């Protein structure tokens, strides 16, 4: 049900770009820090998060945006130290308020977040492979800094809050748990602005 709403939001963003006079296309790279201790114990402090974003003006300093990213990290299970790998594909959409200054634009945004989580574990005590969607939200903040013609750098900080619930597993002897994926992303983007 939730991914259908997110798909609808992306279609609205695409429709807004057809009418908008101010459109920003962006390639982004960030370092994702998990705020969950269990996640950090297994996969370490964090890793790279890479993706793209499109932002289109709706009017009166309000913009609509859509984002897709990719994160993967290897780790070791707690106790047995068996190899494990996590892959996250976060998709988000929402609204931004943008305030223009002389050579930059400050922004603050809020949106819905859907994340596809895949875990691959080499341990007899957990499910070998699990994949599931989880839903939550994201808060965005940053500044677009003009560098040349239509190019900008985006210095940003995002905070996402989401939990994926695993209710079933391939082995009835293994208990499934929910996976909290809350975290902070700090990064930079290269943006091209059509205005």
C-alpha positions in Angstrom: 0.0 0.0 0.0 2.7 2.5 0.9 4.8 2.0 -2.2 1.8 3.0 -4.3 1.5 6.3 -2.5 5.2 6.9 -3.1 4.8 6.1 -6.8 1.9 8.6 -6.9 4.1 11.2 -5.3 6.9 10.6 -7.9 4.3 11.0 -10.7 3.1 14.3 -9.2 6.8 15.5 -9.0 7.2 14.6 -12.7 4.0 16.5 -13.6 5.2 19.5 -11.6 8.5 19.5 -13.5 6.5 19.9 -16.8 4.9 23.1 -15.5 7.8 24.5 -13.4 10.2 27.2 -14.5 12.7 26.3 -11.7 13.9 22.7 -11.8 17.0 21.3 -10.1 18.6 18.0 -11.1 21.2 16.6 -8.7 23.8 13.9 -8.2 24.4 13.3 -4.5 26.9 11.5 -2.3 26.7 11.3 1.5 27.9 9.4 4.6 25.1 7.6 6.3 25.5 7.3 10.1 23.0 4.9 11.7 21.6 6.0 15.1 20.8 2.4 16.0 23.4 0.7 18.3 22.7 -2.8 17.0 23.1 -1.7 13.4 26.4 0.0 14.2 27.6 -3.1 16.2 27.1 -5.3 13.1 27.9 -2.9 10.2 30.1 -0.3 11.8 29.5 3.5 12.1 28.3 4.0 8.5 29.1 4.1 4.8 28.5 5.9 1.6 25.0 6.7 0.3 24.7 7.6 -3.4 21.8 8.8 -5.4 20.0 11.5 -7.3 17.3 14.0 -6.7 14.9 16.2 -8.7 13.3 19.3 -7.3 10.7 21.5 -9.0 9.1 24.8 -7.9 5.4 24.8 -7.1 5.3 28.5 -6.3 5.9 31.0 -3.4 9.3 29.4 -2.4 7.6 25.9 -2.1 9.2 23.1 -4.1 8.3 19.4 -4.5 11.2 16.8 -4.6 11.8 13.2 -5.3 15.0 11.2 -4.3 16.4 7.7 -4.9 19.5 6.4 -3.3 21.6 3.2 -2.7 23.6 2.0 0.3 25.4 -1.3 0.9 27.7 -2.5 3.7 29.3 -5.7 4.8 29.6 -6.6 8.5 29.9 -9.3 11.1 27.1 -10.8 13.2 27.3 -10.3 17.0 28.8 -13.2 18.9 29.7 -15.6 16.1 31.2 -12.9 13.8 29.6 -14.5 10.7 29.7 -12.5 7.5 26.6 -10.4 6.8 25.6 -7.8 4.2 22.9 -5.1 4.1 21.6 -3.3 1.1 19.2 -0.3 1.3 17.4 1.4 -1.5 15.6 4.5 0.0 13.1 6.3 -2.1 11.6 9.6 -0.8 9.4 12.4 -1.9 8.1 15.6 -0.2 8.1 19.4 0.0 10.9 21.9 0.5 10.8 25.5 1.6 13.6 27.4 -0.2 14.8 30.9 0.9 17.0 32.7 -1.6 20.1 34.7 -0.6 22.6 36.5 -2.9 24.5 33.5 -4.2 22.8 30.7 -2.4 19.5 29.2 -1.4 18.8 27.7 2.1 16.1 25.0 2.3 14.2 22.9 4.7 12.2 19.9 3.7 9.9 17.1 5.0 8.8 14.0 3.2 7.7 10.4 3.1 10.3 7.6 2.9 10.1 4.1 1.6 13.1 1.8 1.9 13.7 -1.6 0.4 16.0 -3.6 2.8 17.8 -6.8 1.9 20.0 -8.7 4.3 22.2 -11.7 3.4 23.5 -13.5 6.5 25.9 -16.5 6.7 24.7 -17.6 10.2 22.6 -20.6 11.3 20.7 -18.4 13.8 19.1 -15.9 11.5 17.3 -16.1 8.1 19.8 -16.4 5.3 18.2 -13.8 3.1 15.4 -11.4 3.8 13.9 -8.6 1.7 11.2 -6.2 2.6 9.9 -2.7 2.3 9.6 -0.3 5.3 8.0 3.1 5.5 8.8 6.2 7.5 9.8 9.9 7.0 12.7 12.2 6.3 13.7 15.7 7.3 16.0 17.6 4.9 18.1 20.7 5.3 20.8 22.3 3.3 22.2 25.1 1.2 22.6 25.4 -2.6 25.8 27.4 -3.3 26.1 28.9 -6.8 29.5 28.0 -8.4 29.2 28.7 -12.1 26.4 29.5 -14.6 23.6 27.0 -13.7 25.7 24.8 -11.5 25.4 24.6 -7.7 26.9 22.6 -4.8 24.3 21.3 -2.3 25.7 20.9 1.2 23.1 18.9 3.1 22.1 17.1 6.2 19.1 14.7 6.2 17.6 12.7 9.0 15.5 9.6 8.2 13.4 7.6 10.6 12.1 4.2 9.5 11.6 0.6 10.7 11.3 -2.5 8.7 9.2 -5.3 10.3 10.1 -8.9 9.4 7.2 -11.1 10.3 8.1 -14.4 8.6 11.2 -16.3 8.0 12.1 -19.4 5.9 12.9 -21.4 9.0 10.4 -21.7 11.9 13.2 -22.3 14.4 14.6 -18.8 13.6 13.0 -15.7 15.1 12.6 -12.6 13.0 13.0 -9.1 14.4 12.3 -5.6 13.2 15.2 -3.5 11.7 15.4 0.1 12.8 17.1 2.1 10.0 17.0 5.6 11.6 20.1 7.7 10.7 21.7 10.9 9.6 23.2 11.6 6.2 25.7 14.3 5.7 26.9 15.1 2.2 27.3 17.1 -1.0 25.6 17.2 -4.3 26.3 18.7 -7.7 23.2 20.4 -9.0 22.2 21.7 -12.4 19.4 24.3 -12.3 17.0 24.9 -15.2 15.5 28.4 -14.6 
